[in-house]
């Protein structure tokens, strides 16, 4: 897991299940994952295996250029059958998967992303929901302007229960001299000196 948002959601899910194979859908508290909520989704495991989105975050919708509720998780994937198998494997063996993905737009833009798939129980039923996130490694200017039209799988990582928790990266960094923090903003003193 390279992206902080992926590690954050996995850590939350892992703590929430508390040794169980998967937590219940009703256990998910959006406020607890508010930093990654825009990249997060819940998909239904339906009998037709289209995996419609039940919920999808705003950054995901911007990335794909549409409201995703009701749309299929499988849309835009070149390896549609492979993704279907991955979703069913996550649900079947109750083991998380991290998929490294390349996304492409019609304008030729490419972006590396991580897709996290986590099993969820729904009303005590297994094989019902998938909690996941789709997080970019960077935030280019074109997100929201040019929708992603194709996803390609680069690699797949299976995370076994009981493995060490992924390392968390520190968000606090040393500030340069003359810099001050105001909430989530940093003000750096200085500028062009006039002669």
Beta strands, then each sheet from edge to edge (+ up, - down):
strand 1: 40-44
strand 2: 53-56
strand 3: 96-105
strand 4: 110-122
strand 5: 125-136
strand 6: 148-159
strand 7: 179-182
strand 8: 185-188
sheet 1: 2+ 1- 5+ 4- 3+ 6-
sheet 2: 7+ 8-
end
